[in-house]
């Protein structure tokens, strides 16, 4: 098999590793491309191509993450990972770990870890690499990698919800939520939400989003009621869709451009968190992006006209 064929076969795995370390589609794709450039420029023939390329992409991702963390600390508002709608890499033996590890909630928990802890956790807990390979990838001893893995697991477990939904329950609640939202069924929405539900938006200062999280059943219900009321006027399209391997939805404008992607977290039989990615920079890899500000201005003008007409 040629180097090109080997790399093409392993590319989905390399992207899956890089994305979980970085939480950014564009940065993960750049890391994979840099891995290819380094692979074709070396005369070394690795004994195990999978281990070799996984180590290279991990080192690149760690370096990128160290610089990215500073930018994320200065980010305007809430920072969310860039959403992925379809992940190519599949491993039937680790399908559950793969799905859990790429969810928005898991990626945000991974932000709590140091770059080395994050890399070790992703390689060992998610993809099942042995510590001997991980030690080579992160340039640490096997003993040090085991300690990093223990710390990473502890941090991740501390942040997980006490009651996690099974897949079927998550899908059922998300489907009911999308239907109620699309139909403007406020009572239907209310019965699906937890008492302490949160709705959080990531506009990054580049799109209208919630200045701060909206918390509590009544506040979130009102917010969704207002948004649902805009759907007919703006001709917005609601599409149920898997987001980061979890049930969610895409909101599009009449030209089918992406306005926002929403990820839904479920625990203890209720929807706990709705995360809306609105920052156009984080949606560009999904296709043409809607002008959220133009839609916002249009709807604001329509509301003013309605108020004047009602006087």
HELIX and SHEET records of a PDB file:
HELIX    1   1 UNK A    3  UNK A   22  1                                  20    
HELIX    2   2 UNK A   25  UNK A   41  1                                  17    
HELIX    3   3 UNK A   49  UNK A   73  1                                  25    
HELIX    4   4 UNK A   92  UNK A   94  5                                   3    
HELIX    5   5 UNK A   95  UNK A  101  1                                   7    
HELIX    6   6 UNK A  104  UNK A  110  1                                   7    
HELIX    7   7 UNK A  115  UNK A  121  1                                   7    
HELIX    8   8 UNK A  122  UNK A  126  3                                   5    
HELIX    9   9 UNK A  131  UNK A  138  1                                   8    
HELIX   10  10 UNK A  142  UNK A  159  1                                  18    
HELIX   11  11 UNK A  167  UNK A  183  1                                  17    
HELIX   12  12 UNK A  186  UNK A  190  1                                   5    
HELIX   13  13 UNK A  217  UNK A  234  1                                  18    
HELIX   14  14 UNK A  280  UNK A  282  5                                   3    
HELIX   15  15 UNK A  284  UNK A  286  5                                   3    
HELIX   16  16 UNK A  292  UNK A  309  1                                  18    
SHEET    1   A 6 UNK A 214  UNK A 215  0                                        
SHEET    2   A 6 UNK A 193  UNK A 202 -1                                        
SHEET    3   A 6 UNK A 270  UNK A 277  1                                        
SHEET    4   A 6 UNK A 258  UNK A 267 -1                                        
SHEET    5   A 6 UNK A 246  UNK A 252 -1                                        
SHEET    6   A 6 UNK A 237  UNK A 243 -1                                        
END                                                                             
